[in-house]
Amino acid sequence: MNEGLFDIFYEAGCVISAPTCGACLGGFMGILAAGEKCISTTNRNFVGRMGSPKSEVYLASPATAAASAVEGKLADPRKYL
């Protein structure tokens, strides 16, 4: 928060939550509907894990997830180094 990152992510349209397993299991803050896309830093992915089996979940490193959150699309974090 002190670095201003929450403001950046909020302005990019991100939802900030407590670090729990609920979000990656679709048990907290809702689940993905058919056609929705998500980038996740979880270590597991299978059809329907985060909601609809017709949603798309992309696994990424925390750095890639953060860069993607800022850009609103899958992004390469190395451009921010």
Secondary structure, DSSP 8 states (H G I E B T S, - for coil): -TTSHHHHHHHTT-----S-STTTTT-SS--B-TT-EEEE--S---TTTTB-TTSEEEE--HHHHHHHHHHTS---GGGG-
